[in-house]
């Protein structure tokens, strides 16, 4: 890997750059919380060659949303399910918007 390849990853939201300790520190939570949301299958951290968990910025944003819900009193399993459903809804809305744009660009059918 060249230095240019490494720098390119700085902007990659999916690159697993953060250790569990650093991720917990950034989120203001415990490593146990990160393990719990992993067990609930909200996020699945990648593993380093040594077997250590590594988190991406995208995963940290998901974990932060779950933490907000837990801090508001939502049980962790429910918080994880809510975040999953929110993500699915956002994806469905994005797909619907694409379909609407595609349908709008083709214009109305013309009469023969």
NUDO-692565 format. One record per residue: residue in one letter; x, y, z of N, C-alpha, C, O in turn. Coordinates in Angstrom, 2 decimals, decimal comma, always signed. Each point is the difference from the previous one (the first is absolute). Layout:
+------+---------+---------+---------+---------+---------+---------+---------+---------+---------+---------+---------+---------+
! paro !    n.px !    n.py !    n.pz !   ca.px !   ca.py !   ca.pz !    c.px !    c.py !    c.pz !    o.px !    o.py !    o.pz !
+------+---------+---------+---------+---------+---------+---------+---------+---------+---------+---------+---------+---------+
!    A !       X !       Y !       Z !       X !       Y !       Z !       X !       Y !       Z !       X !       Y !       Z !
...
+------+---------+---------+---------+---------+---------+---------+---------+---------+---------+---------+---------+---------+
This chain:
+------+---------+---------+---------+---------+---------+---------+---------+---------+---------+---------+---------+---------+
! paro !    n.px !    n.py !    n.pz !   ca.px !   ca.py !   ca.pz !    c.px !    c.py !    c.pz !    o.px !    o.py !    o.pz !
+------+---------+---------+---------+---------+---------+---------+---------+---------+---------+---------+---------+---------+
!    X !   +0,86 !   -1,18 !   +0,00 !   -0,86 !   +1,18 !   +0,00 !   +0,90 !   +1,24 !   +0,00 !   +0,96 !   +0,08 !   +0,77 !
!    X !   -1,27 !   +0,85 !   -1,61 !   +0,79 !   +1,23 !   -0,08 !   -0,57 !   +1,04 !   +0,94 !   -1,10 !   -0,15 !   +0,52 !
!    X !   +1,87 !   +1,20 !   -0,32 !   -0,47 !   +1,10 !   +0,84 !   -1,26 !   +0,62 !   -0,58 !   -0,90 !   +0,39 !   +0,74 !
!    X !   +0,84 !   -0,30 !   -2,09 !   -1,20 !   +0,56 !   -0,64 !   -1,23 !   -0,83 !   +0,31 !   -1,08 !   +0,55 !   +0,21 !
!    X !   +1,23 !   -1,90 !   -0,19 !   -1,13 !   -0,88 !   +0,34 !   -0,47 !   +0,26 !   +1,43 !   -1,20 !   +0,05 !   +0,27 !
!    X !   +2,15 !   +0,12 !   +0,65 !   -0,34 !   +0,24 !   +1,40 !   -0,74 !   +1,32 !   +0,17 !   -0,99 !   +0,06 !   +0,74 !
!    X !   +1,45 !   +0,98 !   -1,41 !   -0,66 !   +1,30 !   +0,13 !   -1,40 !   -0,04 !   -0,61 !   -0,89 !   +0,70 !   +0,49 !
!    X !   +0,69 !   -1,48 !   -1,53 !   -1,32 !   -0,12 !   -0,61 !   -1,02 !   -0,57 !   +0,95 !   -1,19 !   +0,30 !   -0,12 !
!    X !   +1,62 !   -1,11 !   +1,06 !   -0,90 !   -0,61 !   +0,97 !   -0,48 !   +0,97 !   +1,06 !   -0,97 !   -0,28 !   +0,71 !
!    X !   +1,63 !   +1,41 !   -0,58 !   -0,40 !   +0,98 !   +1,01 !   -1,42 !   +0,49 !   -0,24 !   -0,69 !   +0,37 !   +0,95 !
!    X !   +0,26 !   -0,35 !   -2,18 !   -1,35 !   +0,46 !   -0,34 !   -1,01 !   -1,14 !   -0,11 !   -1,18 !   +0,25 !   -0,25 !
!    X !   +1,62 !   -1,49 !   +0,43 !   -0,86 !   -1,17 !   -0,16 !   -0,78 !   -0,26 !   +1,29 !   +0,58 !   -0,37 !   +1,02 !
!    X !   -1,90 !   +0,59 !   -1,06 !   -0,85 !   -0,21 !   +1,18 !   -0,04 !   -1,45 !   +0,46 !   -0,33 !   -0,28 !   +1,15 !
!    X !   +0,67 !   -0,65 !   -2,05 !   -0,09 !   -1,42 !   +0,32 !   +1,34 !   -0,62 !   +0,41 !   +0,06 !   -1,18 !   +0,32 !
!    X !   +1,00 !   +1,98 !   -0,33 !   +1,31 !   -0,53 !   +0,38 !   +0,06 !   -0,18 !   +1,52 !   -0,26 !   +0,94 !   +0,75 !
!    X !   +0,59 !   -2,15 !   -0,29 !   +0,02 !   -0,28 !   +1,45 !   +1,25 !   +0,55 !   +0,68 !   +0,96 !   -0,73 !   +0,23 !
!    X !   -0,98 !   +2,00 !   +0,08 !   +1,19 !   +0,69 !   +0,48 !   +0,09 !   +0,08 !   +1,52 !   +1,08 !   +0,30 !   +0,52 !
!    X !   -2,16 !   -0,55 !   +0,20 !   -0,01 !   +0,28 !   +1,43 !   -0,03 !   -1,29 !   +0,83 !   -0,78 !   -0,91 !   -0,27 !
!    X !   +1,65 !   +0,86 !   +1,26 !   +0,00 !   -1,13 !   +0,93 !   -1,22 !   +0,11 !   +0,91 !   -0,66 !   +1,04 !   +0,05 !
!    X !   +0,38 !   -2,10 !   +0,65 !   -1,14 !   +0,02 !   +0,91 !   +0,18 !   +1,07 !   +1,07 !   -0,94 !   +0,73 !   +0,32 !
!    X !   +2,13 !   -0,63 !   +0,25 !   +0,24 !   +0,99 !   +1,04 !   -0,19 !   +1,42 !   -0,52 !   -0,62 !   +0,83 !   +0,66 !
!    X !   +1,16 !   -0,55 !   -1,84 !   -0,13 !   +1,34 !   -0,59 !   -1,46 !   +0,28 !   -0,36 !   -0,49 !   +1,11 !   +0,23 !
!    X !   -0,21 !   -2,10 !   -0,78 !   -1,41 !   +0,17 !   -0,37 !   -0,84 !   +0,31 !   +1,24 !   -0,83 !   +0,91 !   -0,02 !
!    X !   +1,06 !   -1,65 !   +1,10 !   -0,75 !   +0,24 !   +1,24 !   +0,29 !   +1,40 !   +0,54 !   -0,90 !   +0,69 !   +0,47 !
!    X !   +2,15 !   -0,30 !   -0,55 !   +0,38 !   +1,34 !   +0,47 !   -0,69 !   +1,09 !   -0,83 !   -0,51 !   +0,97 !   +0,56 !
!    X !   +0,51 !   -1,14 !   -1,86 !   -0,62 !   +0,99 !   -0,88 !   -1,50 !   +0,12 !   +0,24 !   -0,56 !   +1,09 !   -0,09 !
!    X !   -0,08 !   -2,22 !   +0,40 !   -1,44 !   -0,02 !   +0,23 !   -0,37 !   +0,35 !   +1,44 !   -1,17 !   +0,23 !   +0,30 !
!    X !   +2,15 !   -0,19 !   +0,58 !   -0,28 !   +0,26 !   +1,41 !   -0,75 !   -1,13 !   +0,64 !   -0,89 !   +0,21 !   +0,82 !
!    X !   +1,24 !   -1,43 !   -1,20 !   -0,68 !   -1,18 !   +0,51 !   +1,04 !   -1,02 !   +0,44 !   +1,19 !   +0,30 !   +0,05 !
!    X !   -1,64 !   -1,49 !   +0,25 !   +0,91 !   -1,06 !   +0,43 !   +0,23 !   -1,00 !   -1,12 !   -0,76 !   -0,05 !   -0,97 !
!    X !   +1,81 !   -0,72 !   +1,10 !   +0,25 !   -1,07 !   -0,95 !   -1,11 !   -1,05 !   +0,08 !   -0,33 !   -0,64 !   -0,99 !
!    X !   -0,22 !   +0,47 !   +2,18 !   -1,11 !   -0,93 !   +0,19 !   -1,21 !   +0,39 !   -0,84 !   -0,70 !   -0,87 !   -0,53 !
!    X !   +0,44 !   +2,17 !   +0,42 !   -1,11 !   +0,47 !   -0,85 !   +0,25 !   -0,41 !   -1,44 !   -0,91 !   -0,48 !   -0,68 !
!    X !   +2,14 !   +0,67 !   +0,21 !   +0,31 !   -0,39 !   -1,39 !   -0,14 !   -1,51 !   -0,19 !   -0,49 !   -0,45 !   -1,04 !
!    X !   +0,91 !   -0,32 !   +2,03 !   -0,19 !   -1,45 !   -0,10 !   -1,49 !   -0,35 !   -0,05 !   -0,42 !   -0,87 !   -0,77 !
!    X !   -0,38 !   +1,55 !   +1,59 !   -1,44 !   -0,28 !   +0,07 !   -0,70 !   +0,30 !   -1,32 !   -0,84 !   -0,78 !   -0,44 !
!    X !   +1,18 !   +1,91 !   -0,20 !   -0,67 !   +0,29 !   -1,27 !   +0,53 !   -0,90 !   -1,11 !   -0,68 !   -0,22 !   -1,01 !
!    X !   +1,88 !   -0,31 !   +1,19 !   +0,50 !   -1,02 !   -0,93 !   -0,76 !   -1,31 !   +0,17 !   -0,36 !   -0,64 !   -0,98 !
!    X !   +0,11 !   +0,26 !   +2,23 !   -0,77 !   -1,22 !   +0,28 !   -1,43 !   +0,13 !   -0,50 !   -0,61 !   -0,99 !   -0,40 !
!    X !   +0,06 !   +2,20 !   +0,44 !   -1,36 !   +0,25 !   -0,50 !   -0,01 !   +0,12 !   -1,53 !   -1,06 !   +0,22 !   -0,60 !
!    X !   +2,22 !   -0,36 !   -0,01 !   +0,18 !   +0,04 !   -1,46 !   -0,34 !   +1,36 !   -0,62 !   -0,40 !   +0,08 !   -1,16 !
!    X !   +0,56 !   +0,97 !   +1,94 !   -0,18 !   +1,33 !   -0,56 !   +1,19 !   +0,34 !   -0,90 !   -0,17 !   +0,49 !   -1,11 !
!    X !   +1,35 !   -0,76 !   +1,62 !   +1,22 !   +0,19 !   -0,80 !   +0,87 !   -1,23 !   +0,17 !   -0,03 !   -0,67 !   +1,03 !
!    X !   +0,80 !   +0,38 !   -2,05 !   +0,95 !   -1,11 !   +0,06 !   +1,37 !   +0,56 !   -0,31 !   +0,34 !   +0,21 !   -1,17 !
!    X !   +0,46 !   +0,04 !   +2,20 !   +1,33 !   +0,56 !   -0,26 !   +0,87 !   -1,01 !   -0,74 !   -0,14 !   -1,21 !   +0,16 !
!    X !   +1,04 !   +1,74 !   -0,97 !   +0,97 !   -0,87 !   -0,64 !   +1,06 !   -0,35 !   +1,03 !   +0,11 !   +0,66 !   +1,03 !
!    X !   +0,65 !   -1,67 !   -1,30 !   +1,04 !   -0,44 !   +0,93 !   +1,37 !   +0,21 !   -0,63 !   +0,20 !   -0,24 !   -1,19 !
!    X !   +0,73 !   +0,70 !   +2,01 !   +1,39 !   +0,14 !   -0,45 !   +0,60 !   -1,40 !   -0,11 !   -0,63 !   -0,98 !   +0,40 !
!    X !   +1,84 !   +0,89 !   -0,93 !   +0,66 !   -1,29 !   -0,09 !   +0,17 !   -0,63 !   +1,38 !   +0,01 !   -1,22 !   +0,12 !
!    X !   +0,11 !   +2,04 !   +0,90 !   +0,14 !   -0,50 !   +1,37 !   -1,33 !   -0,30 !   +0,67 !   -0,03 !   -0,42 !   +1,15 !
!    X !   -1,09 !   +0,62 !   -1,87 !   -1,32 !   -0,30 !   +0,54 !   -0,67 !   +1,14 !   +0,74 !   -1,06 !   -0,19 !   +0,59 !
!    X !   +1,66 !   +1,37 !   -0,62 !   -0,58 !   +1,15 !   +0,70 !   -1,08 !   +0,65 !   -0,86 !   +0,11 !   +0,07 !   -1,22 !
!    X !   -1,17 !   +0,41 !   +1,89 !   -1,09 !   +0,67 !   -0,70 !   +0,45 !   +1,35 !   -0,55 !   +0,73 !   +0,74 !   +0,66 !
!    X !   -1,16 !   -0,44 !   -1,88 !   +0,28 !   +1,29 !   -0,64 !   -1,32 !   +0,55 !   -0,54 !   -0,79 !   -0,71 !   -0,61 !
!    X !   +0,57 !   +2,00 !   +0,85 !   -1,25 !   +0,65 !   -0,36 !   +0,24 !   +1,09 !   -1,04 !   +1,03 !   +0,66 !   +0,00 !
!    X !   -2,00 !   -0,49 !   -0,88 !   +0,04 !   +1,06 !   -1,01 !   -0,78 !   +1,21 !   +0,51 !   -0,71 !   -0,08 !   +1,00 !
!    X !   +0,87 !   +1,20 !   -1,69 !   -0,75 !   +1,20 !   +0,38 !   -1,50 !   -0,25 !   -0,18 !   -0,80 !   +0,47 !   +0,82 !
!    X !   +0,41 !   -1,19 !   -1,86 !   -1,41 !   -0,31 !   -0,21 !   -0,54 !   -0,79 !   +1,20 !   -1,08 !   +0,30 !   +0,50 !
!    X !   +1,82 !   -1,30 !   -0,06 !   -0,44 !   -0,80 !   +1,16 !   -0,07 !   +0,85 !   +1,26 !   -0,87 !   -0,21 !   +0,84 !
!    X !   +1,78 !   +1,16 !   -0,70 !   -0,03 !   +0,87 !   +1,18 !   -1,23 !   +0,90 !   -0,01 !   -0,56 !   +0,28 !   +1,05 !
!    X !   +0,14 !   +0,17 !   -2,23 !   -1,23 !   +0,81 !   -0,07 !   -1,21 !   -0,84 !   +0,40 !   -0,89 !   +0,50 !   +0,70 !
!    X !   +0,84 !   -1,74 !   -1,12 !   -1,10 !   -0,89 !   +0,38 !   +0,03 !   -0,24 !   +1,51 !   -1,04 !   +0,05 !   +0,66 !
!    X !   +2,21 !   -0,31 !   -0,13 !   +0,14 !   -0,23 !   +1,44 !   -0,40 !   +1,24 !   +0,80 !   -0,61 !   -0,11 !   +1,06 !
!    X !   +0,95 !   +1,28 !   -1,58 !   -0,37 !   +1,25 !   +0,69 !   -1,51 !   +0,16 !   +0,05 !   -0,55 !   +0,44 !   +1,01 !
!    X !   -0,14 !   -0,81 !   -2,09 !   -1,47 !   +0,10 !   -0,01 !   -0,59 !   -0,97 !   +1,03 !   -0,94 !   +0,35 !   +0,72 !
!    X !   +1,47 !   -1,56 !   -0,66 !   -0,48 !   -0,98 !   +0,99 !   +0,25 !   +0,53 !   +1,41 !   -0,84 !   -0,16 !   +0,88 !
!    X !   +1,98 !   +0,77 !   -0,68 !   +0,31 !   +0,54 !   +1,34 !   -0,99 !   +1,10 !   +0,37 !   -0,43 !   +0,07 !   +1,15 !
!    X !   +0,06 !   +0,79 !   -2,10 !   -1,00 !   +1,04 !   +0,28 !   -1,28 !   -0,62 !   +0,52 !   -0,57 !   +0,47 !   +0,99 !
!    X !   +0,12 !   -1,53 !   -1,65 !   -1,25 !   -0,65 !   +0,40 !   +0,13 !   -0,65 !   +1,37 !   -0,91 !   +0,09 !   +0,83 !
!    X !   +2,04 !   -0,74 !   -0,58 !   +0,23 !   -0,64 !   +1,30 !   +0,05 !   +1,07 !   +1,10 !   -0,54 !   -0,19 !   +1,08 !
!    X !   +1,19 !   +1,30 !   -1,37 !   +0,07 !   +1,10 !   +0,98 !   -1,38 !   +0,57 !   +0,32 !   -0,21 !   +0,56 !   +1,07 !
!    X !   -0,73 !   -0,71 !   -2,01 !   -1,37 !   +0,48 !   +0,21 !   -0,85 !   -1,05 !   +0,72 !   -1,19 !   +0,22 !   +0,25 !
!    X !   +1,79 !   -1,36 !   +0,08 !   -0,71 !   -1,03 !   +0,77 !   -0,48 !   -1,19 !   -0,81 !   -0,69 !   -0,86 !   +0,54 !
!    X !   +1,02 !   +0,79 !   -1,80 !   -0,40 !   -1,12 !   -0,84 !   +0,91 !   -1,19 !   +0,28 !   +1,22 !   +0,16 !   +0,04 !
!    X !   -1,78 !   -1,35 !   +0,17 !   +0,86 !   -1,18 !   +0,19 !   +0,90 !   -0,21 !   -1,22 !   -0,40 !   +0,33 !   -1,12 !
!    X !   +1,57 !   -0,85 !   +1,33 !   +0,99 !   -0,09 !   -1,07 !   -0,50 !   -0,83 !   -1,19 !   +0,26 !   +0,36 !   -1,15 !
!    X !   -0,96 !   -1,45 !   +1,41 !   -0,51 !   -0,82 !   -1,10 !   -1,01 !   +0,78 !   -0,83 !   +0,00 !   -0,08 !   -1,23 !
!    X !   -0,86 !   +0,83 !   +1,90 !   -1,00 !   +0,81 !   -0,71 !   +0,68 !   +1,14 !   -0,76 !   -0,38 !   +0,31 !   -1,12 !
!    X !   +1,38 !   +0,30 !   +1,73 !   +0,73 !   +1,08 !   -0,67 !   +0,64 !   -0,51 !   -1,28 !   -0,04 !   +0,67 !   -1,03 !
!    X !   +0,63 !   -1,85 !   +1,09 !   +0,63 !   -0,57 !   -1,20 !   -1,05 !   -0,26 !   -1,08 !   +0,24 !   +0,27 !   -1,18 !
!    X !   -1,37 !   -0,78 !   +1,57 !   -1,07 !   -0,27 !   -0,98 !   -0,51 !   +1,31 !   -0,62 !   -0,25 !   +0,05 !   -1,20 !
!    X !   +0,10 !   +0,97 !   +2,00 !   -0,44 !   +1,31 !   -0,50 !   +0,99 !   +0,54 !   -1,02 !   -0,40 !   +0,48 !   -1,06 !
!    X !   +1,69 !   -0,57 !   +1,37 !   +1,02 !   +0,52 !   -0,92 !   -0,02 !   -0,79 !   -1,31 !   +0,13 !   +0,58 !   -1,08 !
!    X !   -0,30 !   -1,89 !   +1,17 !   -0,08 !   -0,83 !   -1,21 !   -1,21 !   +0,41 !   -0,84 !   +0,11 !   +0,15 !   -1,22 !
!    X !   -1,25 !   +0,05 !   +1,86 !   -1,21 !   +0,40 !   -0,73 !   +0,13 !   +1,40 !   -0,59 !   -0,46 !   +0,24 !   -1,12 !
!    X !   +1,10 !   +0,67 !   +1,84 !   +0,24 !   +1,34 !   -0,54 !   +0,87 !   -0,08 !   -1,25 !   -0,25 !   +0,69 !   -0,99 !
!    X !   +1,27 !   -1,53 !   +1,03 !   +0,90 !   -0,17 !   -1,13 !   -0,74 !   -0,60 !   -1,20 !   +0,19 !   +0,43 !   -1,13 !
!    X !   -1,04 !   -1,42 !   +1,38 !   -0,78 !   -0,61 !   -1,07 !   -0,97 !   +1,00 !   -0,61 !   -0,18 !   +0,02 !   -1,22 !
!    X !   -0,45 !   +0,80 !   +2,04 !   -0,92 !   +1,01 !   -0,48 !   +0,73 !   +1,02 !   -0,87 !   -0,49 !   +0,38 !   -1,07 !
!    X !   +1,65 !   +0,06 !   +1,52 !   +0,78 !   +0,97 !   -0,77 !   +0,38 !   -0,57 !   -1,37 !   -0,06 !   +0,70 !   -1,01 !
!    X !   +0,45 !   -1,96 !   +0,99 !   +0,35 !   -0,65 !   -1,27 !   -1,21 !   -0,12 !   -0,92 !   +0,11 !   +0,25 !   -1,20 !
!    X !   -1,26 !   -0,63 !   +1,74 !   -1,23 !   -0,10 !   -0,80 !   -0,39 !   +1,36 !   -0,57 !   -0,42 !   +0,10 !   -1,15 !
!    X !   +0,56 !   +0,94 !   +1,95 !   -0,33 !   +1,35 !   -0,48 !   +0,96 !   +0,43 !   -1,11 !   -0,41 !   +0,66 !   -0,96 !
!    X !   +1,69 !   -1,02 !   +1,09 !   +0,98 !   +0,33 !   -1,04 !   -0,35 !   -0,72 !   -1,30 !   +0,06 !   +0,61 !   -1,07 !
!    X !   -0,42 !   -1,88 !   +1,15 !   -0,37 !   -0,77 !   -1,19 !   -1,25 !   +0,58 !   -0,64 !   -0,07 !   +0,12 !   -1,23 !
!    X !   -0,93 !   +0,23 !   +2,05 !   -1,23 !   +0,60 !   -0,54 !   +0,29 !   +1,31 !   -0,72 !   -0,56 !   +0,26 !   -1,06 !
!    X !   +1,43 !   +0,55 !   +1,63 !   +0,36 !   +1,27 !   -0,64 !   +0,68 !   -0,25 !   -1,35 !   -0,26 !   +0,73 !   -0,96 !
!    X !   +1,11 !   -1,75 !   +0,89 !   +0,65 !   -0,33 !   -1,27 !   -1,04 !   -0,44 !   -1,03 !   +0,06 !   +0,42 !   -1,16 !
!    X !   -1,01 !   -1,24 !   +1,57 !   -1,06 !   -0,43 !   -0,92 !   -0,83 !   +1,19 !   -0,49 !   -0,34 !   +0,08 !   -1,18 !
!    X !   +0,03 !   +0,83 !   +2,09 !   -0,77 !   +1,18 !   -0,40 !   +0,76 !   +0,86 !   -1,00 !   -0,57 !   +0,49 !   -0,98 !
!    X !   +1,88 !   -0,31 !   +1,23 !   +0,82 !   +0,78 !   -0,94 !   +0,05 !   -0,68 !   -1,36 !   -0,10 !   +0,67 !   -1,03 !
!    X !   +0,26 !   -1,98 !   +1,02 !   +0,07 !   -0,74 !   -1,26 !   -1,33 !   +0,06 !   -0,74 !   -0,03 !   +0,16 !   -1,22 !
!    X !   -1,07 !   -0,27 !   +1,96 !   -1,33 !   +0,07 !   -0,63 !   -0,26 !   +1,40 !   -0,52 !   -0,62 !   +0,16 !   -1,06 !
!    X !   +1,06 !   +0,86 !   +1,77 !   -0,21 !   +1,37 !   -0,42 !   +0,82 !   +0,38 !   -1,21 !   -0,44 !   +0,81 !   -0,82 !
!    X !   +1,63 !   -1,39 !   +0,69 !   +0,87 !   +0,36 !   -1,12 !   -0,43 !   -0,67 !   -1,30 !   +0,35 !   +0,45 !   -1,09 !
!    X !   -1,12 !   -1,53 !   +1,21 !   -0,44 !   -0,67 !   -1,24 !   -1,19 !   +0,71 !   -0,59 !   -0,34 !   -0,23 !   -1,16 !
!    X !   -0,30 !   +1,10 !   +1,93 !   -1,13 !   +0,78 !   -0,50 !   -1,25 !   -0,85 !   -0,17 !   +0,05 !   -1,23 !   +0,08 !
!    X !   -1,16 !   +1,91 !   -0,32 !   -1,27 !   -0,74 !   -0,15 !   +0,00 !   -0,71 !   -1,35 !   +0,63 !   +0,47 !   -0,95 !
!    X !   -1,33 !   -1,59 !   +0,86 !   -0,08 !   -0,70 !   -1,29 !   -0,75 !   +0,87 !   -1,02 !   -0,93 !   +0,73 !   +0,34 !
!    X !   +1,37 !   -0,83 !   -1,56 !   -0,65 !   +0,79 !   -1,06 !   -1,04 !   -0,85 !   -0,71 !   +0,15 !   -1,22 !   -0,12 !
!    X !   -1,22 !   +1,89 !   -0,35 !   -1,06 !   -0,71 !   -0,72 !   +0,44 !   -0,23 !   -1,43 !   +0,65 !   +0,85 !   -0,61 !
!    X !   -0,99 !   -2,00 !   +0,08 !   +0,40 !   -0,32 !   -1,38 !   -0,97 !   +0,53 !   -1,00 !   +0,20 !   -0,18 !   -1,20 !
+------+---------+---------+---------+---------+---------+---------+---------+---------+---------+---------+---------+---------+
